[in-house]
Amino acid sequence: MVRLLERKSAIITGATRGIGYAIAREMAIHGCDVLGIDLKTSSIKDSAKKIANETGQESIGMCADVTKREEVEAVVKRAIEEFGKIDILVNNAGIYLHVPMLEMKEEDWDRIFEVNVKGYFLFAQAVGRQMVKQRHGKIINISSCTGKKAALGEGAYSATKAAILGMNRVLALELGPYGVNVNAILPGVTDTEMVRNAFLTTPEIEQEWIEKTALKRLGKPRDQAKVAIFLASELSDHITGEAVIVSAGEMMSQ
């Protein structure tokens, strides 16, 4: 197998499970050293150890709150101390609420924006400054198809994912002159614990979503991870400011 990220290093937020874990694992398989971030110390350290044992790459788990600037800056400092540079940032950590707009609590609205948008901003700013010094880097922002297409009960979540797309384009413009590529991935319905707890709660609902796809299957976390490998590698050096939809054709359904 060609290892596309040999001698690279990455920070990945929300790396304990789901899409974040799949990306961290796939990057390590491709030769990248990874620093995974999550809120629970034991969980992220266990995930990092599992990746290290499986791949032989350096894999570090670190507990941090993506909404706290001082904790974000501590993560960046640790990555530079461990790896000497930061080649890749994957902004993935997020929370999901399935609540109709008229029933949404103000504090819940504020919290989802704090994590899903402010958290991305803080990491993009802190890591971006390091990448500007290096004059190279790849930033990958995990958005969602709901950032482009409405879904019932996802007003707050959809708004945050649309905000990420706006930020993604501006970052690409501002960091491009320094050799930094910034792109987004828009997953469709992906078979993760978070999604199953939120709305894929019965076989009937699952089948309904499968039927919305052209390929007639739900996405797996590794489907998103493989696109992240492409965007993090030199194969995507001439791509920036883009949003890649990875949905098995779900976005074509009415």
Backbone torsions as a table, in degrees:
resi	resn	phi	psi	omega
1	MET	NA	134.6	174.6
2	VAL	-74.7	124.5	179.9
3	ARG	-93.0	108.6	-169.8
4	LEU	-80.0	-12.9	-176.3
5	LEU	-123.7	31.7	-179.9
6	GLU	-55.5	129.8	177.0
7	ARG	65.1	21.3	174.1
8	LYS	-97.9	165.1	176.7
9	SER	-135.9	149.3	-174.1
10	ALA	-143.2	147.9	165.9
11	ILE	-107.2	131.1	180.0
12	ILE	-130.5	119.3	179.6
13	THR	-90.0	150.4	-177.3
14	GLY	64.2	46.8	-168.8
15	ALA	-98.9	10.5	-177.8
16	THR	-74.7	-36.9	-174.2
17	ARG	-153.2	179.9	174.4
18	GLY	60.0	-141.9	-176.5
19	ILE	-63.5	-40.8	-179.0
20	GLY	-61.1	-45.1	178.3
21	TYR	-64.4	-42.8	-179.8
22	ALA	-60.8	-40.1	178.5
23	ILE	-66.6	-44.4	179.5
24	ALA	-60.2	-44.4	-179.5
25	ARG	-64.9	-46.2	-177.5
26	GLU	-65.5	-37.7	177.6
27	MET	-65.2	-40.1	177.2
28	ALA	-64.7	-39.9	176.5
29	ILE	-58.3	-33.9	-179.8
30	HIS	-89.4	17.0	171.1
31	GLY	94.2	11.7	-176.3
32	CYS	-97.6	137.5	169.7
33	ASP	-82.1	138.1	-172.9
34	VAL	-128.6	144.7	171.8
35	LEU	-119.7	108.9	-177.0
36	GLY	-96.0	140.9	-177.2
37	ILE	-117.7	140.4	169.8
38	ASP	-161.3	173.6	-176.0
39	LEU	-80.9	-27.3	-176.4
40	LYS	-100.7	118.1	-174.6
41	THR	-59.1	-50.8	-175.6
42	SER	-63.6	-40.4	-177.6
43	SER	-65.7	-46.8	-176.7
44	ILE	-70.4	-33.9	178.3
45	LYS	-69.4	-37.9	177.3
46	ASP	-65.0	-41.9	179.5
47	SER	-64.5	-42.8	-179.9
48	ALA	-64.1	-41.7	179.5
49	LYS	-63.6	-40.7	178.6
50	LYS	-61.1	-44.0	179.2
51	ILE	-64.4	-43.4	179.8
52	ALA	-61.9	-44.6	-178.8
53	ASN	-65.2	-35.5	-177.0
54	GLU	-78.3	-35.2	-170.9
55	THR	-108.5	-21.5	-176.7
56	GLY	81.4	0.3	177.9
57	GLN	-88.0	158.8	174.2
58	GLU	-69.2	125.2	-178.6
59	SER	-136.2	116.6	-175.0
60	ILE	-114.5	135.4	174.2
61	GLY	-108.1	131.6	-176.6
62	MET	-136.6	132.7	177.8
63	CYS	-84.3	128.8	178.3
64	ALA	-160.2	148.7	174.9
65	ASP	-96.6	116.7	-174.6
66	VAL	-67.0	-12.1	-179.4
67	THR	-92.5	-1.9	-177.8
68	LYS	-108.9	114.1	-175.5
69	ARG	-55.0	-44.5	-176.5
70	GLU	-63.7	-33.8	178.9
71	GLU	-74.8	-36.3	175.7
72	VAL	-62.4	-46.0	-179.5
73	GLU	-65.8	-31.3	175.9
74	ALA	-66.5	-37.1	177.0
75	VAL	-63.6	-46.3	-179.4
76	VAL	-62.8	-42.8	178.0
77	LYS	-60.5	-43.6	179.6
78	ARG	-62.8	-42.7	-179.5
79	ALA	-61.7	-42.0	179.9
80	ILE	-67.1	-39.9	177.8
81	GLU	-62.8	-40.5	-175.9
82	GLU	-79.8	-41.0	-170.9
83	PHE	-110.0	-18.7	-178.3
84	GLY	84.1	-11.6	-177.9
85	LYS	-166.5	168.5	173.8
86	ILE	-129.8	109.1	-178.6
87	ASP	-86.6	-30.3	-170.7
88	ILE	-139.0	137.2	168.2
89	LEU	-123.1	129.5	172.1
90	VAL	-115.7	107.9	174.3
91	ASN	-82.5	107.4	-175.0
92	ASN	-130.4	-28.2	-174.5
93	ALA	-58.5	130.8	179.9
94	GLY	-164.2	165.8	175.1
95	ILE	-123.4	157.3	-173.9
96	TYR	-129.4	133.3	174.9
97	LEU	-129.1	129.1	178.4
98	HIS	-108.3	88.8	-174.8
99	VAL	-141.9	131.2	175.5
100	PRO	-57.2	146.9	-175.5
101	MET	-56.1	-40.2	-176.6
102	LEU	-74.2	-10.2	178.2
103	GLU	-108.5	-2.9	-176.9
104	MET	-67.8	129.6	175.1
105	LYS	-78.9	142.9	-178.4
106	GLU	-59.6	-39.6	-178.9
107	GLU	-66.9	-32.0	176.7
108	ASP	-70.9	-41.0	175.7
109	TRP	-57.4	-47.3	-178.8
110	ASP	-63.2	-41.4	-177.1
111	ARG	-66.2	-42.1	-178.3
112	ILE	-67.4	-34.6	175.5
113	PHE	-69.9	-35.8	-179.7
114	GLU	-62.4	-45.4	-178.3
115	VAL	-76.6	-51.2	-170.0
116	ASN	-77.0	-24.7	-178.8
117	VAL	-113.7	-54.1	179.7
118	LYS	-61.4	-39.9	179.3
119	GLY	-60.5	-40.8	177.2
120	TYR	-65.1	-43.4	179.8
121	PHE	-60.1	-48.4	-176.6
122	LEU	-61.5	-42.5	179.5
123	PHE	-71.6	-40.0	178.9
124	ALA	-62.8	-38.4	179.8
125	GLN	-68.2	-49.7	-176.9
126	ALA	-65.6	-46.0	179.5
127	VAL	-73.3	-37.6	179.4
128	GLY	-57.5	-40.3	178.0
129	ARG	-61.2	-39.5	176.8
130	GLN	-68.0	-40.0	180.0
131	MET	-67.0	-34.1	175.6
132	VAL	-62.8	-41.5	176.7
133	LYS	-62.1	-41.7	-179.5
134	GLN	-73.3	-26.0	-173.9
135	ARG	64.1	36.2	170.3
136	HIS	-167.7	158.2	175.4
137	GLY	158.5	161.9	177.5
138	LYS	-130.0	123.3	175.0
139	ILE	-111.5	129.0	179.9
140	ILE	-122.2	119.3	179.8
141	ASN	-104.8	122.2	178.9
142	ILE	-85.1	111.8	177.6
143	SER	-103.0	-135.5	-179.9
144	SER	-168.4	155.0	173.8
145	CYS	-59.3	-26.4	178.9
146	THR	-71.3	-8.1	171.6
147	GLY	-73.5	-15.3	179.2
148	LYS	-119.1	-23.2	-173.5
149	LYS	-131.0	129.5	-176.7
150	ALA	-67.7	146.1	174.4
151	ALA	-140.7	135.6	-179.0
152	LEU	-57.0	135.4	176.2
153	GLY	80.6	5.4	-175.6
154	GLU	-119.6	33.2	-177.4
155	GLY	-58.2	-50.6	-178.8
156	ALA	-69.0	-47.5	-179.5
157	TYR	-60.4	-46.5	179.4
158	SER	-60.2	-41.4	179.7
159	ALA	-63.5	-39.6	178.7
160	THR	-67.6	-38.7	-177.8
161	LYS	-71.8	-29.9	172.9
162	ALA	-70.5	-38.1	177.6
163	ALA	-61.9	-38.1	178.2
164	ILE	-60.8	-38.5	-179.6
165	LEU	-66.4	-38.6	176.1
166	GLY	-64.2	-45.8	178.5
167	MET	-62.6	-38.6	-179.7
168	ASN	-57.0	-45.3	-178.5
169	ARG	-68.2	-41.3	-179.5
170	VAL	-67.0	-42.6	176.9
171	LEU	-59.2	-40.6	179.3
172	ALA	-61.5	-41.9	178.4
173	LEU	-65.2	-44.0	-174.2
174	GLU	-75.8	-32.9	-175.8
175	LEU	-97.1	-13.8	-179.1
176	GLY	-54.1	-43.3	-179.7
177	PRO	-61.8	-14.8	-179.6
178	TYR	-102.6	12.6	177.0
179	GLY	80.8	21.2	-179.0
180	VAL	-107.1	125.1	176.6
181	ASN	-95.1	137.5	179.3
182	VAL	-130.1	118.9	-179.4
183	ASN	-139.1	163.3	-179.0
184	ALA	-122.4	153.1	171.7
185	ILE	-115.4	133.4	178.2
186	LEU	-113.1	93.0	177.8
187	PRO	-69.3	143.4	164.9
188	GLY	-82.8	-163.2	179.3
189	VAL	-61.8	120.6	-175.3
190	THR	-120.5	137.9	-174.0
191	ASP	-75.3	84.4	177.5
192	THR	-123.5	165.6	178.4
193	GLU	-60.3	-41.2	-179.4
194	MET	-61.5	-45.4	-178.6
195	VAL	-66.9	-41.2	180.0
196	ARG	-65.6	-38.8	178.3
197	ASN	-68.9	-31.0	-174.7
198	ALA	-79.6	-50.6	-174.8
199	PHE	-150.3	-14.7	175.2
200	LEU	-85.6	63.8	-167.8
201	THR	-95.9	-10.1	178.1
202	THR	-140.0	158.2	176.4
203	PRO	-59.0	-33.0	-178.8
204	GLU	-67.2	-42.8	178.7
205	ILE	-66.4	-40.9	178.2
206	GLU	-59.7	-45.5	-179.5
207	GLN	-64.7	-35.9	177.8
208	GLU	-59.7	-42.2	179.3
209	TRP	-72.4	-35.9	176.7
210	ILE	-59.9	-41.7	-178.6
211	GLU	-66.2	-19.9	178.4
212	LYS	-77.2	-12.7	-177.7
213	THR	-94.9	152.1	176.2
214	ALA	-73.7	-32.7	-177.9
215	LEU	-88.1	-4.0	176.9
216	LYS	57.8	46.9	173.3
217	ARG	-158.8	152.5	173.2
218	LEU	-76.5	153.5	175.2
219	GLY	-74.3	153.1	172.3
220	LYS	-108.9	154.0	178.4
221	PRO	-52.2	-34.6	-179.1
222	ARG	-68.1	-25.1	175.8
223	ASP	-61.0	-40.1	177.7
224	GLN	-73.6	-38.1	-178.2
225	ALA	-62.7	-37.6	-179.2
226	LYS	-65.3	-34.9	176.3
227	VAL	-70.7	-35.9	176.5
228	ALA	-61.9	-38.2	177.2
229	ILE	-60.7	-45.3	178.1
230	PHE	-58.8	-47.8	-177.0
231	LEU	-69.8	-25.1	179.4
232	ALA	-85.6	-15.3	-174.3
233	SER	-95.1	174.7	178.9
234	GLU	-70.1	-12.1	177.8
235	LEU	-62.6	-23.0	-177.3
236	SER	-108.8	21.1	-174.0
237	ASP	-59.9	-22.9	-178.1
238	HIS	-104.5	19.8	-179.9
239	ILE	-121.0	126.2	174.3
240	THR	-154.9	152.2	-178.9
241	GLY	75.3	13.0	-174.9
242	GLU	-100.8	162.0	177.9
243	ALA	-127.8	110.8	-175.6
244	VAL	-93.5	118.5	179.3
245	ILE	-84.8	125.7	-179.2
246	VAL	-125.4	85.2	-167.8
247	SER	-137.3	9.9	-176.3
248	ALA	58.1	26.5	178.6
249	GLY	85.4	9.8	-179.9
250	GLU	-58.5	-34.0	-176.6
251	MET	-66.7	-14.9	179.0
252	MET	-84.2	-13.4	-177.0
253	SER	-77.3	154.6	-179.6
254	GLN	-89.1	NA	NA
